[in-house]
Amino acid sequence: MTHPVTHGWRLLKWGRTLARHGALQGIERDPLTPPRVKMLIRIARFGARVPKQPNYSAAFEALGPAAIKLGQSLATRPDLVGEEAARDLFRLQDALPPAPFEVIRASIETALGKPVENLFQSIDPVPVGAASIAQVHKAVTTEGRTVAIKVLRPHIEDDFAAALETYEWAAAQVEAMGGELSRLRPRLVIATFRQWTMRELDLRREAASASELAEAMTAEPGYKIPSIDWQRTARRVMTLEWIDGIKLSRRDDLIAAGHDPKILAQRLIRAFLRQAISEGFFHADLHQGNLFAMPNGDLAAIDFGIMGRINRQARTWLAEILYGLLTGNYRRVAEIHFEAQYVPAHHNVDEFATALRAVGEPIRGLPVKDISIGQMLDGLFAITRDFDMQTQPHLLLLQKTMVMVEGVAQSLDPDINMWDTSGPFVQEWMRTELGPEAALADRLILDFRTLAGLPDLVRRIETHYPKAGAAPPAPPLREIQVVRIGGGWRYAAVAILAAAAGIAGTLFFG
């Protein structure tokens, strides 16, 4: 286990880098920042030339691959880092100098267990993209198919493991200070970030996500997911169908090629809603670089390292919340927040509904270009503070992706009205999923599953409450951290013996 001094030294170095880019100014000036955190920030920036205008994205790029990914994660949490920092972090390009092709070639052969010549006719040595975790090369298989090969960077797992350990340590120290930082649950933020990262560091899981999403989206016309070449995919290498198209970031090129940006924007929103609400499994990295318009007009997505999943109950709540905001039914939106226990029960539902109305009414029905995102976020964050709402882990990715999709749609069609575009889909889903027929079917399925689970329930009851005379199950042993002091293990041994004595006393004399 890494010593706290090592964590502290890493944080000091990172803090100096952030300070040189002015990235700590917002946290230092925030009146809710604990005094001890402000003191550490002052130490980190001591002697540094701090610019007047912070450059958050450049600061995280300077810290390396793990920090770039963390910055992308923090971009979803303006309540934690501030709206200005979150907006700037969204600009992280995730672009780094590529690893030498000979190193990549060796990685492909090691991962797939065969010489490159046995798998591919050719591989372009110049990558089409080099990100913080992996880089992508265009290639042609021995069967003549054009594919993209995604290969993890060398030693990336070790780099991320060290950084994640320090992030977790720092989050625990900050959360222990209590107050506003405790409500924002920084440990949960880092835990969620770890889940995203571990998924991205195993390309087999990314390939499986692409395959699952392709099956889920068969009912959505005009949305393309590239197929996976499973015979040329392993933990550190993924091979998938090559996508020919124009990135959605190149609006002028899209128009020149005959595409209608308004149709593409509507198609993107509908595809996302189908993933998030209908399927509960969604692409959570839908920025412009991962979306293409194909020659036939279809919308194609790539890069499935970050995926989100929400259960049916949460999707039902989400649909009702969206519908309530669409129709101005703030009372129902407030009730859902209490039913889902997003808001503690000691608050008043009517007061919460009024607070929602104060945020929702000024923007309802307006085109995106006329909505002040900053004003809206300020209002929403004030609500979360006033009503003691804690971070909901299953909604973190969803919140981030909704903001990202809205941004891409606005870049394609500045006059798009998100409410009008999403309304018909949400209403149709609610009719089919929340109507009387759906309710009856859900009840029948629930009752059948309950009956089917009775035998297992009886067995588990017998395990916890055995027959008279049977030996009780052994109590769980507490995990003891072994600390080497001096030249031996005597202190750890004393702790273990004391714990054992306590357990024995409970069993025989308690």
C-alpha positions in Angstrom: 0.0 0.0 0.0 1.3 3.4 -0.9 2.5 5.5 2.0 0.6 8.8 2.7 3.8 10.7 2.2 3.9 9.5 -1.4 0.3 10.5 -1.9 1.1 13.9 -0.4 4.1 14.4 -2.7 2.2 13.5 -5.8 -0.6 15.9 -4.9 1.9 18.7 -4.2 3.4 18.2 -7.7 0.0 18.1 -9.3 -1.1 21.1 -7.3 1.9 23.1 -8.6 1.0 22.2 -12.2 -2.7 23.2 -11.6 -1.6 26.4 -9.9 0.7 27.4 -12.8 -2.3 27.3 -15.1 -4.6 29.1 -12.6 -6.8 26.1 -12.2 -7.0 26.4 -8.4 -8.3 29.9 -8.3 -12.0 29.0 -8.3 -11.7 26.5 -5.5 -9.6 28.9 -3.4 -12.1 31.7 -3.7 -15.2 29.6 -3.1 -16.6 30.5 0.4 -17.7 26.8 0.8 -14.1 25.5 0.5 -12.9 24.3 3.9 -10.0 26.5 5.4 -7.6 23.5 5.4 -8.1 23.0 1.7 -7.5 26.7 1.0 -4.3 26.5 3.0 -3.0 23.5 0.9 -3.8 25.5 -2.2 -1.8 28.4 -1.0 1.1 26.1 -0.4 0.8 24.6 -3.8 0.9 28.0 -5.6 3.6 29.5 -3.5 6.1 31.1 -5.8 4.2 30.2 -9.0 3.3 32.7 -11.7 -0.5 32.4 -11.7 -2.3 33.7 -14.9 -5.3 35.9 -14.6 -7.4 33.6 -16.8 -7.5 30.0 -15.7 -6.8 27.3 -18.4 -8.3 24.2 -16.8 -8.0 21.9 -19.9 -4.4 22.7 -20.5 -3.6 22.0 -16.8 -5.1 18.5 -16.9 -3.4 17.8 -20.2 -0.1 18.7 -18.6 -0.7 16.2 -15.8 -0.9 13.3 -18.3 -3.4 10.5 -19.4 -5.0 9.8 -16.0 -5.6 13.4 -15.3 -7.1 14.0 -18.8 -9.7 11.3 -18.0 -10.3 12.7 -14.5 -10.8 16.1 -16.1 -13.4 14.7 -18.5 -15.1 13.1 -15.5 -15.0 16.4 -13.5 -16.6 18.2 -16.5 -19.8 16.4 -15.5 -19.7 17.9 -12.0 -20.0 21.7 -12.2 -21.4 21.6 -8.7 -18.1 20.3 -7.5 -15.6 22.3 -9.6 -17.7 25.3 -10.7 -19.4 26.0 -13.9 -16.5 27.9 -15.5 -14.1 25.0 -14.9 -16.6 22.4 -16.1 -17.2 24.2 -19.3 -13.5 24.5 -20.0 -12.8 20.9 -19.1 -15.3 19.8 -21.7 -12.8 21.1 -24.3 -10.3 18.4 -23.4 -9.2 16.9 -26.7 -7.8 13.8 -25.2 -4.9 14.0 -27.8 -1.4 13.0 -27.0 1.7 12.2 -29.1 1.3 8.6 -30.4 3.5 5.7 -29.3 6.0 4.5 -31.9 4.5 2.1 -34.4 7.0 -0.7 -33.7 5.8 -0.7 -30.1 2.2 -0.8 -31.2 3.0 -3.6 -33.6 4.6 -5.7 -30.9 1.6 -5.1 -28.7 -0.8 -6.3 -31.4 1.3 -9.5 -31.9 1.5 -10.2 -28.1 -2.2 -9.6 -27.5 -3.4 -11.7 -30.5 -0.7 -14.3 -30.3 0.1 -14.2 -34.1 2.4 -12.3 -36.4 0.8 -9.2 -37.8 1.2 -10.6 -41.4 -1.1 -13.5 -40.5 -3.9 -11.1 -39.5 -3.6 -8.0 -41.7 -2.6 -7.3 -45.2 -1.5 -3.8 -44.2 -1.6 -1.4 -41.2 -1.1 2.3 -41.6 1.8 3.2 -39.2 0.4 6.7 -38.7 -2.5 6.6 -36.3 -5.8 8.3 -37.1 -6.1 9.2 -33.5 -4.0 9.0 -30.3 -5.9 9.5 -27.0 -4.9 9.2 -23.4 -5.6 5.5 -23.1 -5.2 4.1 -26.7 -4.5 4.9 -30.3 -6.2 3.8 -33.5 -4.7 2.7 -36.8 -6.5 2.0 -40.1 -5.8 -1.5 -41.5 -6.9 -4.1 -44.0 -7.5 -7.7 -42.9 -6.2 -10.7 -44.8 -9.8 -11.1 -46.1 -9.7 -7.6 -47.6 -12.0 -5.8 -45.1 -11.0 -2.3 -44.0 -11.0 -2.1 -40.2 -9.9 0.1 -37.3 -7.4 -1.3 -34.8 -7.5 0.2 -31.3 -4.5 -0.5 -29.2 -3.8 0.4 -25.5 -0.8 2.6 -24.8 2.2 0.8 -23.3 2.3 0.7 -19.5 -1.0 2.6 -19.3 -2.4 0.3 -16.6 0.4 1.0 -14.2 0.1 4.7 -14.7 -3.6 4.7 -14.0 -3.3 2.4 -11.0 -0.9 4.8 -9.3 -2.9 7.9 -10.1 -6.2 6.3 -9.0 -4.8 5.3 -5.7 -3.8 8.8 -4.9 -7.1 10.2 -6.2 -9.0 7.9 -3.8 -6.7 8.8 -0.9 -7.2 12.5 -1.5 -11.0 12.2 -1.9 -11.2 10.4 1.5 -9.2 13.1 3.2 -11.4 15.9 1.8 -14.7 14.1 2.5 -13.7 13.6 6.1 -13.7 17.4 6.5 -17.5 17.3 6.3 -19.7 20.2 5.3 -20.5 20.9 1.6 -17.7 18.7 0.3 -19.1 15.7 2.2 -22.5 16.3 0.6 -20.9 16.3 -2.8 -19.4 12.9 -2.1 -16.0 13.2 -3.8 -15.2 9.5 -2.9 -18.1 8.5 -4.9 -17.0 10.7 -7.8 -13.6 8.9 -7.8 -15.2 5.5 -7.4 -17.3 6.2 -10.5 -14.3 7.4 -12.3 -12.5 4.1 -11.4 -15.3 2.1 -12.9 -15.2 4.1 -16.2 -11.4 3.7 -16.4 -11.3 0.0 -15.6 -13.8 -0.6 -18.3 -11.7 1.3 -20.8 -8.6 -0.6 -19.9 -10.1 -3.9 -21.1 -11.0 -3.5 -24.8 -12.9 -6.8 -24.7 -15.5 -5.1 -22.6 -15.6 -2.1 -24.9 -16.2 -4.6 -27.8 -19.0 -6.3 -25.9 -20.6 -2.9 -25.2 -20.6 -2.1 -28.9 -22.1 -5.4 -29.7 -24.8 -5.0 -27.0 -25.7 -1.5 -28.1 -25.9 -2.6 -31.8 -28.5 -5.2 -30.8 -30.4 -2.7 -28.7 -30.6 -0.1 -31.5 -31.9 -2.4 -34.2 -35.3 -0.7 -33.8 -33.8 2.8 -34.4 -33.4 3.5 -38.1 -30.5 5.6 -39.3 -28.2 4.8 -36.4 -25.1 2.8 -37.1 -22.8 0.8 -34.7 -19.6 -0.7 -36.3 -19.4 -4.5 -36.1 -16.7 -6.1 -34.0 -14.0 -8.5 -35.4 -13.9 -10.9 -32.4 -11.1 -13.0 -33.9 -8.8 -10.0 -33.9 -9.9 -8.6 -30.4 -8.2 -9.2 -27.1 -7.8 -7.3 -23.8 -5.3 -4.8 -25.2 -6.4 -4.8 -28.9 -9.8 -4.3 -30.5 -10.6 -4.5 -34.2 -13.8 -3.2 -35.6 -15.5 -2.1 -38.8 -14.1 1.0 -40.4 -16.6 3.9 -40.5 -16.4 6.2 -43.6 -18.1 9.5 -42.8 -17.8 13.1 -41.8 -17.4 14.1 -38.1 -20.3 16.1 -36.8 -17.9 18.8 -35.7 -17.4 19.7 -39.4 -20.7 21.4 -40.0 -19.7 23.2 -43.3 -18.4 19.9 -44.7 -21.7 18.2 -43.7 -23.7 20.8 -45.6 -21.4 20.6 -48.6 -21.9 16.8 -48.7 -25.7 17.2 -48.8 -26.5 16.4 -45.2 -29.2 18.3 -43.3 -27.8 19.4 -39.9 -31.3 19.7 -38.5 -32.2 16.1 -39.3 -28.9 14.9 -37.9 -29.5 16.8 -34.7 -33.0 15.3 -34.3 -31.7 11.9 -35.1 -29.0 12.2 -32.4 -31.5 13.3 -29.7 -33.9 10.5 -30.6 -31.1 7.9 -30.6 -29.9 9.0 -27.2 -33.4 9.0 -25.7 -34.0 5.4 -27.1 -30.7 4.3 -25.4 -31.3 6.0 -22.1 -35.1 5.6 -21.6 -36.1 2.6 -23.7 -33.1 0.4 -23.3 -31.4 1.7 -20.2 -28.0 1.2 -21.8 -26.4 4.2 -23.4 -23.3 5.5 -25.1 -21.9 8.0 -22.5 -19.2 9.7 -24.6 -21.3 11.2 -27.4 -19.0 14.2 -28.3 -18.6 15.4 -31.8 -15.4 13.4 -32.4 -17.2 10.2 -31.8 -20.1 10.8 -34.2 -20.1 10.6 -38.0 -22.6 11.3 -40.8 -22.3 8.5 -43.3 -22.8 8.9 -47.1 -26.2 7.4 -46.9 -27.3 9.8 -44.2 -27.1 7.4 -41.3 -25.5 8.6 -38.0 -22.7 6.4 -36.8 -21.1 6.3 -33.3 -17.7 5.0 -32.3 -15.6 4.7 -29.0 -17.7 2.6 -26.5 -15.3 2.7 -23.6 -17.7 4.7 -21.4 -21.2 3.3 -21.3 -24.1 4.0 -18.9 -26.7 1.7 -17.5 -29.9 2.6 -15.5 -32.6 0.2 -14.3 -36.2 0.3 -15.4 -37.5 2.0 -12.3 -34.9 4.8 -12.7 -35.8 5.1 -16.4 -39.5 5.4 -15.4 -38.7 8.2 -13.0 -36.5 9.9 -15.7 -39.3 9.8 -18.3 -41.8 11.2 -15.8 -39.4 13.9 -14.8 -38.8 14.9 -18.4 -42.6 14.8 -19.2 -43.3 16.9 -16.1 -40.8 19.5 -17.2 -42.2 19.4 -20.7 -45.8 20.0 -19.5 -44.9 22.3 -16.6 -46.2 19.7 -14.0 -43.7 20.6 -11.4 -45.7 19.1 -8.6 -45.3 15.6 -10.2 -41.6 16.2 -10.8 -41.2 17.0 -7.1 -43.2 13.9 -6.0 -40.9 11.7 -8.1 -37.8 13.1 -6.4 -39.3 12.2 -3.0 -40.5 8.8 -4.2 -37.0 8.1 -5.5 -35.5 9.4 -2.2 -33.4 11.9 -4.1 -34.7 14.5 -1.6 -34.8 13.6 2.1 -38.3 13.1 3.5 -38.0 15.9 6.1 -38.4 18.5 3.3 -41.7 19.8 1.9 -42.8 18.5 -1.5 -44.7 21.7 -2.3 -41.7 23.9 -1.5 -39.5 21.7 -3.7 -42.1 22.0 -6.6 -42.0 25.8 -6.3 -38.2 25.7 -6.4 -38.3 23.6 -9.6 -40.8 26.0 -11.1 -38.4 28.9 -10.5 -35.8 27.1 -12.6 -38.0 25.5 -15.2 -40.4 28.3 -16.2 -37.8 30.8 -17.6 -36.4 28.2 -20.0 -39.4 26.0 -20.9 -40.2 26.2 -24.6 -37.2 28.4 -25.5 -34.7 27.3 -28.3 -31.3 26.2 -26.9 -29.6 29.4 -28.2 -31.8 31.5 -25.9 -31.2 29.5 -22.8 -28.6 30.6 -20.3 -27.0 27.3 -19.2 -25.1 29.1 -16.4 -28.3 30.6 -15.0 -30.0 27.3 -15.2 -27.1 25.4 -13.5 -26.9 28.1 -10.7 -30.6 27.5 -10.0 -30.3 23.7 -10.0 -27.2 23.7 -7.7 -29.0 26.0 -5.3 -31.8 23.6 -5.1 -29.5 20.6 -4.4 -27.9 22.5 -1.6 -31.2 23.9 -0.1 -32.9 20.5 -0.2 -29.8 18.4 0.9 -29.8 16.3 -2.3 -26.8 14.0 -2.4 -25.1 12.8 -5.6 -26.9 9.9 -7.3 -24.2 7.6 -8.8 -26.4 6.0 -11.4 -27.3 9.4 -12.8 -23.8 10.9 -13.0 -23.1 9.5 -16.5 -26.6 10.3 -17.7 -26.3 14.0 -16.6 -23.0 14.3 -18.4 -24.3 12.7 -21.6 -27.5 14.8 -21.7 -25.4 18.0 -21.5 -23.0 16.6 -24.2 -25.8 15.6 -26.6 -27.5 19.0 -26.1 -24.2 20.7 -27.0 -23.7 18.6 -30.2 -27.3 19.1 -31.3 -27.0 22.9 -30.8 -23.8 23.0 -32.9 -25.7 21.3 -35.7 -28.9 23.3 -35.3 -28.7 26.4 -33.1 -32.5 26.9 -33.3 -33.3 23.4 -32.1 -35.9 23.2 -29.3 -34.9 20.3 -27.0 -38.3 20.1 -25.5 -40.2 19.9 -28.8 -37.7 17.3 -30.2 -37.8 15.0 -27.1 -41.4 15.4 -26.2 -43.1 13.0 -28.7 -40.6 10.2 -27.9 -41.1 10.6 -24.2 -44.9 10.7 -24.5 -44.9 7.6 -26.7 -42.7 5.7 -24.3 -44.9 6.6 -21.4 -48.0 5.4 -23.2 -46.5 2.1 -24.0 -44.6 1.5 -20.8 -46.8 3.1 -18.1 -50.2 2.4 -19.5 -52.7 -0.1 -17.9 -51.6 -3.0 -20.2 -47.9 -2.5 -19.3 -48.8 -2.3 -15.6 -50.7 -5.6 -15.7 -47.8 -7.3 -17.5 -45.3 -6.0 -15.0 -47.4 -7.2 -12.1 -47.7 -10.7 -13.6 -44.0 -10.9 -14.2 -43.2 -9.7 -10.7 -45.6 -12.2 -9.1 -44.1 -15.1 -11.2 -40.6 -14.1 -10.2 -41.6 -13.9 -6.5 -43.1 -17.4 -6.7 -40.1 -18.8 -8.5 -37.8 -17.4 -5.8 -39.6 -19.0 -2.8 -37.5 -22.2 -2.8 -34.3 -20.3 -2.7 -35.7 -18.0 0.0 -36.5 -21.0 2.2 -33.0 -22.4 1.8 -31.4 -19.0 2.8 -33.7 -18.8 5.9 -32.5 -22.3 6.9 -28.9 -21.3 6.5 -29.3 -18.3 8.8 -31.6 -20.1 11.3 -30.4 -23.7 11.5 -32.1 -26.5 13.4 -31.6 -26.8 17.2 -28.2 -28.3 18.1 -26.5 -27.3 14.8 -23.3 -25.3 15.1 -23.8 -21.6 14.3 -22.0 -20.2 11.3 -18.5 -18.7 12.0 -18.7 -14.9 12.5 -16.9 -12.7 9.9 -13.4 -11.7 10.8 -12.5 -8.1 10.7 -9.9 -7.1 8.2 -6.7 -6.0 10.0 -4.2 -3.8 8.3 -0.8 -5.3 9.0 1.9 -2.7 9.9 5.5 -3.6 10.1 7.1 -1.9 13.0 10.8 -2.3 13.8 12.0 -5.6 12.5 9.0 -7.9 13.0 5.2 -8.3 13.1 4.7 -8.3 16.8 2.2 -5.3 16.9 0.1 -6.9 14.2 0.2 -10.2 16.0 -1.0 -8.5 19.2 -3.9 -6.9 17.3 -4.9 -10.2 15.7 -4.7 -12.0 19.1 -6.8 -9.3 20.8 -9.4 -9.6 18.1 -9.5 -13.4 18.4 -9.8 -13.1 22.2 -12.8 -10.7 21.7 -14.5 -13.1 19.3 -14.0 -16.0 21.7 -15.3 -14.1 24.6 -18.4 -13.2 22.7 -19.0 -16.8 21.7 -18.5 -18.4 25.1 -19.5 -15.8 27.6 -21.8 -13.4 25.7 
